């Protein structure tokens, strides 16, 4: 959902600068504000919090959410592809 900072600010009744501070991590929103943001962006609170995280556990959760609803066969294909990508990246480090 491609909302501008201005539009999010308008919906929340706050300044665009306040939205910018939340987006860049300068300000930490309250749990109530996080719930409001999740509603605006039509996602779960967990997804809102973890989607851009660089923590390995959050990235694992994001992958698990992506796998939800896939057949075992499709998950196996994806895991094999990920394995190939990781091996390729590891080989590039050695060069």
C-alpha angles and dihedrals in degrees: 000000000000104000120161122233087248092057094046089049090051093050092048095042094237136111124278087239090059090053090049091052090052092046094051095042095246089119126034114219122227119252089255090054090047089054090050091050091049089053092048092050093040095234138111121273088243092054092047092052100040104035096090097028120126092203111117093226091053091048089051090052090050090053090048090053090050091051093050109112096016120121119250088250093055092046089053091052092050093047090051090050091049090050090053091049092050092048090050092050091048091052091050090055090058093057 
